[in-house]
Amino acid sequence: MRIAILGAGESGVGAAILGKKEGLDVFVSDSGEIQEEYKNVLSKFEIKWEEKQHSEKEILNADEIIKSPGIPEAAEIIKKIRSKGIAIISEIEFASRYSNAEIIGITGSNGKTTTALLTFHILKKAGLKVELAGNIGKSFARVVAEEDPEYCVLELSSFQLDDIDKMKCDIAVLLNITPDHLDRYDYKMENYIASKFRICKEQDEECLLIYNSDDENITNVLKKNKGAAKLIPFTIKGNNSEGAHIEKEEIIINIKNHKQLNMSIMELALQGKHNTYNSMAAGIVAKVLDIRKEKIREGLSDFQNAEHRLEFVAKVHGIEFVNDSKATNINSSWYALESIAKPIIWIVGGVDKGNDYDFMSEIVDKRVKGIICLGEDTAKIHAAFEGKVEEIVDVMSAQEAVRQSYRMGTKGDVVLLSPACASFDLFENYEDRGHQFKQAVRAL
């Protein structure tokens, strides 16, 4: 069998390694330049590759195409593949064919990285043979190729879910669905919602769907089609007979045939309403896997979040600097603002993905004293918040953003980089943006 892989990042290279291990004829093609580390890996495994082009002769004679989640359907090479009737799948789908792991898939517009990391942390602490993969860290294919674990926690983006076919999540977690990446979904929310629900597409009655019952986009779909999986909800607004809810400042996790878990929300390592949801979801996963209550409590209380996700950087003359560069949509930034009780100087901006800043109006009124617009798309930010905060300043570098925010701040304030936008106007990616921010803070 001959496979062509489009994109030679972590996802594509992982798929190439697995394909080679399974004895397939593998060709890797990237329209851009391939990073040196990935070139070395492909050469080591004697995998044929090309960069800065897509050779149709090599691609269109494949039996199957594995494409990077970043390549849109509108790309010319994808149109040609579709016209030839060649199957296109994701690396996640490909890897699942060769994995015996119990798959815990986690998706949502916001919080999926944190919840995946938190779930992995608890399972690892409990001694399970578990790996973390997908939209974070190693690709699923590379994990399967190197050492297929007993359990695999997968962070799954909508782009990865778009090209799955038969992959089944034994446990699926659906955190929330709010507008994001709508440019990839014909600006139709229903298309984006359908993409997220592909996480439970192949689930049967032996599977579990853990979901946020406070999210109307999720509950509206489940009212029409419950699917085959057993449903386990979590909420901070109601009271569930099974699942998780809040009672007297405590998380209650109650799963049939398992002992009830009670834990004060003040003990959680991650504070803020959105993180309570994330902690509930991870706690339910651990509970259904029969992890002891003590280990779950310990994991929920000593977890440290990922880099670029509400990451404390430093305190300079009483002003705290927090790096939330991974917040690339307004919902993520809303959650960040909501989690901080002190006056905030908010660094926001970048490549706008169709943001409606009216959604942020109330939280900005309550929490934000000044705004630093970082990037090229600033008109909408000015229009939304001019007159609602003491000062708005435009800057074109992370260094200038830090200097201006430090000038604007006083002791007890928090400078929050939470851009609500993509990073590609001034930075390579959100990691580069976060690293430049941290370097600038440390240079103060």
C-alpha positions in Angstrom: 0.0 0.0 0.0 1.3 3.4 -0.9 0.5 6.5 1.3 1.3 10.1 0.6 1.6 12.4 3.6 1.0 16.1 3.2 2.8 18.2 5.8 6.1 17.4 7.5 5.5 18.7 11.0 5.1 16.5 14.1 1.8 15.0 12.8 3.1 14.1 9.3 6.5 12.8 10.4 4.9 10.7 13.1 2.6 9.2 10.5 5.6 8.6 8.2 7.5 6.7 11.0 4.4 4.5 11.7 3.8 3.9 8.1 7.4 2.8 7.5 7.3 0.6 10.6 4.1 -1.1 9.2 5.8 -1.8 5.9 3.9 0.7 3.8 5.4 2.7 0.8 5.6 6.2 2.3 6.1 9.6 0.6 6.1 12.9 2.5 5.5 16.2 0.8 5.5 19.7 2.3 4.8 22.9 0.4 7.0 24.8 2.8 10.4 24.3 4.2 10.8 21.2 6.5 12.5 21.8 9.9 16.0 20.3 10.1 15.1 18.0 13.0 12.3 16.5 10.9 14.5 16.1 7.8 17.0 14.2 9.9 14.2 11.9 11.2 12.9 11.2 7.7 16.4 10.5 6.4 17.1 8.2 9.4 14.1 6.1 8.6 14.9 6.2 4.8 11.6 7.9 4.0 11.3 9.7 0.7 10.4 13.4 1.1 10.2 16.7 -0.7 9.9 20.3 0.5 8.7 23.6 -1.0 6.4 21.8 -3.5 3.7 19.2 -3.9 4.6 16.8 -6.8 1.3 15.7 -8.2 2.9 12.7 -9.9 4.1 11.4 -6.5 0.9 12.3 -4.6 -1.9 11.4 -6.9 -0.8 7.8 -7.4 -1.2 7.1 -3.6 -3.8 4.6 -2.3 -4.5 7.0 0.6 -3.5 10.5 1.7 -2.8 11.6 5.2 -3.0 15.3 5.5 -1.8 17.8 8.1 -4.7 19.3 10.0 -3.5 22.7 9.0 -4.2 22.2 5.3 -7.7 23.5 4.4 -10.1 21.8 2.0 -9.7 24.9 -0.3 -6.1 24.0 -1.0 -5.5 23.2 -4.7 -3.8 19.9 -4.0 -6.7 18.8 -1.8 -9.2 19.6 -4.6 -7.2 17.5 -7.1 -7.0 14.6 -4.6 -10.8 14.8 -4.1 -11.4 14.9 -7.8 -9.4 11.7 -8.2 -11.5 10.0 -5.5 -8.4 9.2 -3.3 -9.3 8.8 0.4 -8.0 11.5 2.7 -7.6 10.8 6.4 -6.0 12.4 9.5 -2.9 11.2 11.2 -5.2 10.5 14.2 -7.3 8.1 12.1 -4.2 6.5 10.7 -2.6 5.9 14.1 -5.8 4.5 15.6 -5.7 1.5 13.1 -2.5 0.3 14.8 -3.2 1.1 18.4 -4.5 -1.1 21.1 -4.6 1.7 23.7 -7.8 2.8 25.4 -8.3 6.2 23.9 -9.4 9.2 26.0 -10.2 12.0 23.5 -10.6 15.5 24.7 -12.0 18.4 22.6 -13.6 21.8 23.1 -13.1 25.4 21.9 -11.4 26.2 25.1 -9.6 24.3 27.9 -8.7 21.2 25.9 -5.0 21.5 26.4 -5.3 22.1 30.1 -7.8 19.3 30.6 -5.7 16.9 28.5 -2.6 17.7 30.6 -4.5 17.5 33.8 -6.0 14.1 32.9 -2.6 12.8 31.9 -1.1 14.1 35.1 -3.7 12.3 37.3 -3.4 9.0 35.3 0.4 9.1 35.4 0.4 9.8 39.1 -1.9 6.8 39.6 0.7 4.5 37.9 -1.2 3.9 34.7 0.8 3.2 31.5 -0.4 6.3 29.7 0.8 8.7 27.0 -0.3 12.2 26.0 -0.6 13.0 22.3 -2.6 14.7 19.5 -2.7 18.4 19.4 -0.1 18.6 22.2 3.4 17.1 22.4 4.0 14.0 20.3 1.7 13.0 17.5 -0.5 10.0 18.2 1.2 8.1 15.3 4.7 8.6 16.8 3.4 7.4 20.2 1.9 4.2 18.6 5.1 3.6 16.5 7.4 4.0 19.5 5.5 2.3 22.2 1.7 1.7 22.1 0.6 2.5 25.7 -2.3 1.0 27.7 -4.0 4.4 27.7 -3.6 7.4 25.5 -5.0 10.9 26.3 -5.5 12.8 23.0 -6.1 16.5 22.7 -8.2 16.8 19.5 -8.7 20.0 17.6 -11.7 20.3 15.2 -9.2 20.2 12.3 -8.0 16.8 13.4 -11.5 15.6 13.9 -12.6 16.6 10.4 -10.6 13.8 8.8 -11.4 10.9 11.1 -13.5 8.0 9.8 -13.5 4.9 12.0 -11.4 6.1 15.0 -13.3 5.4 18.3 -12.8 7.2 21.6 -13.4 4.8 24.5 -13.9 7.9 26.6 -14.7 11.2 24.9 -14.7 14.6 26.7 -16.6 17.5 25.2 -15.8 20.7 27.2 -17.6 23.5 25.4 -18.3 24.8 21.9 -18.0 28.5 21.2 -17.3 30.3 17.9 -13.7 29.6 16.7 -12.0 28.9 13.3 -15.3 29.8 11.5 -13.2 30.8 8.5 -12.6 27.0 8.0 -16.3 26.2 8.3 -17.9 28.6 5.8 -18.6 30.9 8.7 -21.4 28.6 9.8 -21.5 27.7 13.5 -23.5 24.5 12.7 -20.5 23.2 10.6 -18.1 23.9 13.5 -20.4 22.2 16.0 -20.7 19.1 13.7 -16.9 19.0 13.6 -16.6 18.9 17.4 -19.2 16.2 17.6 -17.2 13.9 15.4 -15.3 13.0 18.6 -18.2 10.6 19.5 -19.0 9.6 15.9 -17.9 6.0 16.3 -18.8 5.5 20.0 -20.9 2.5 21.0 -22.8 1.6 24.2 -19.5 0.5 25.8 -18.1 4.0 25.5 -18.5 7.2 27.6 -19.3 10.7 26.5 -18.4 13.2 29.3 -19.9 16.6 28.5 -20.6 20.1 29.8 -24.3 20.2 30.4 -24.1 24.0 30.9 -23.2 24.5 27.2 -26.2 25.0 25.1 -24.5 24.1 21.8 -23.7 20.7 23.3 -27.0 20.1 25.0 -29.0 21.2 21.9 -27.3 18.5 19.8 -27.7 15.8 22.5 -31.4 16.6 22.8 -31.9 15.7 19.1 -29.4 12.8 19.0 -28.1 11.2 22.2 -25.9 8.8 20.3 -24.9 5.3 21.6 -22.4 6.2 24.3 -23.3 6.5 28.0 -23.6 10.2 28.8 -22.0 11.6 32.0 -22.6 15.4 32.5 -20.8 18.0 34.5 -22.2 21.3 35.6 -21.6 24.3 37.9 -25.2 25.5 37.6 -27.2 22.4 38.6 -27.2 19.1 40.5 -26.4 15.9 38.7 -27.5 12.5 40.1 -24.5 11.1 38.1 -21.5 13.1 36.9 -20.1 16.2 38.6 -21.6 19.3 40.2 -20.9 21.9 42.8 -22.4 21.9 46.3 -21.3 24.2 49.1 -18.0 25.2 47.4 -17.2 21.5 46.8 -16.9 19.5 43.6 -19.0 16.3 43.9 -18.1 13.5 41.5 -20.7 10.7 41.7 -20.4 7.8 39.3 -22.6 4.7 39.5 -20.8 1.8 41.2 -17.9 4.1 42.4 -17.4 5.8 45.7 -18.4 9.5 45.7 -15.5 12.1 45.6 -15.8 15.4 47.4 -13.2 18.1 47.0 -13.2 21.8 48.0 -12.8 24.1 44.9 -10.3 26.1 47.0 -7.9 23.1 46.9 -7.8 23.0 43.1 -4.5 23.9 41.5 -6.4 25.7 38.8 -8.7 28.5 39.9 -11.5 30.3 38.0 -14.8 29.1 36.8 -13.5 27.6 33.5 -10.9 25.7 35.3 -13.5 24.2 37.6 -15.1 22.7 34.5 -11.7 21.4 33.3 -11.0 19.8 36.8 -14.5 18.2 36.8 -13.9 16.7 33.4 -10.5 15.3 34.3 -11.8 14.1 37.7 -14.7 12.1 36.0 -12.2 10.4 33.6 -10.1 9.4 36.6 -13.1 8.2 38.5 -14.5 5.9 35.8 -11.0 4.4 35.4 -11.1 3.4 39.1 -8.3 5.7 40.3 -8.3 6.1 44.0 -9.9 9.2 45.5 -6.7 10.2 47.2 -4.8 10.1 43.9 -7.4 12.2 42.1 -7.4 14.8 44.9 -3.6 14.9 44.8 -3.5 15.3 41.0 -6.1 18.0 41.0 -4.3 20.0 43.7 -0.6 19.8 42.6 -1.0 20.2 38.8 1.1 22.8 37.0 -0.4 24.2 33.8 1.2 24.3 30.4 3.5 26.9 29.1 1.7 29.9 27.5 -1.6 29.1 29.3 -2.1 31.5 32.2 1.6 31.1 33.0 3.0 33.3 35.8 6.2 34.9 34.4 7.4 37.4 37.1 6.5 40.1 39.5 8.3 43.4 38.9 7.9 46.2 41.5 4.6 44.7 42.6 3.2 44.2 39.0 2.5 40.6 38.0 3.1 39.5 34.4 1.0 36.5 33.1 1.6 34.8 29.7 -1.6 33.4 28.1 -0.4 33.5 24.6 -2.2 30.3 23.8 -5.5 32.2 24.0 -6.2 32.7 20.3 -9.9 33.4 20.5 -12.1 35.7 22.5 -13.6 33.0 24.7 -10.2 31.9 25.9 -9.4 35.5 26.7 -12.7 35.9 28.5 -11.8 32.9 30.7 -8.4 34.4 31.4 -9.9 37.8 32.5 -12.5 36.0 34.6 -9.9 34.1 36.5 -7.9 37.2 37.7 -9.4 39.3 40.5 -6.8 42.1 40.4 -6.9 45.2 38.1 -5.7 44.0 34.6 -3.6 45.6 31.8 -4.7 43.5 28.9 -2.4 42.9 25.9 -4.6 41.9 23.1 -4.5 41.6 19.3 -3.0 39.9 16.3 -4.7 38.3 13.3 -8.4 38.7 13.9 -10.5 35.6 13.2 -13.8 37.4 13.1 -13.9 38.3 16.7 -17.1 40.0 18.2 -15.6 42.0 21.1 -19.1 43.0 22.3 -19.0 39.6 24.1 -16.1 40.9 26.2 -17.7 44.2 27.2 -19.0 43.3 30.7 -15.8 41.5 31.8 -13.6 44.4 30.5 -15.7 46.9 32.4 -15.2 44.9 35.6 -11.5 43.8 35.4 -9.5 45.9 32.8 -7.9 49.3 33.5 -5.8 49.6 30.3 -5.4 47.9 26.9 -2.3 47.3 24.8 -3.1 46.5 21.2 -0.4 44.2 19.9 -0.5 43.7 16.1 -2.0 44.9 12.9 -5.7 44.4 13.5 -6.5 47.0 16.1 -9.5 49.0 14.7 -12.1 46.6 16.1 -10.5 46.6 19.6 -10.5 50.4 19.6 -14.1 50.5 18.5 -15.2 48.1 21.2 -13.3 49.5 24.2 -12.5 53.2 23.5 -13.8 55.1 26.6 -14.4 51.9 28.6 -10.8 51.8 29.9 -8.4 54.5 31.1 -5.9 54.1 28.2 -5.5 52.1 24.9 -2.1 52.0 23.2 -1.0 50.4 19.9 2.3 48.6 19.7 4.0 46.4 17.1 6.4 44.2 19.2 6.3 42.1 22.4 9.1 44.3 23.8 7.1 47.5 23.3 3.9 45.8 24.7 5.8 45.0 27.9 7.4 48.4 28.2 4.0 50.2 27.7 2.2 47.9 30.1 4.9 48.4 32.8 4.5 52.2 32.4 0.8 51.9 32.7 0.8 49.6 35.7 1.0 50.2 39.4 1.7 47.9 42.3 -1.1 45.2 42.6 -1.9 45.2 38.9 -1.6 42.2 36.6 -0.3 42.5 33.0 -2.0 39.8 31.0 -0.9 38.7 27.5 -4.1 37.1 26.3 -4.3 38.0 22.6 -7.7 36.6 21.5 -6.2 36.4 18.0 -3.8 34.3 15.9 -0.1 35.3 16.0 1.0 35.2 12.4 1.2 39.0 11.8 4.2 39.5 14.0 5.3 36.1 15.3 5.9 32.6 14.0 3.2 31.1 16.2 1.7 31.5 19.7 4.8 29.9 21.3 7.1 32.5 19.7 4.8 35.3 20.9 4.8 33.9 24.4 8.6 33.4 24.5 9.2 37.0 23.3 6.8 38.3 25.9 8.6 36.4 28.7 12.1 37.6 27.4 10.8 41.2 27.5 9.5 40.8 31.0 12.7 39.4 32.3 14.6 42.2 30.6 12.7 44.9 32.7 
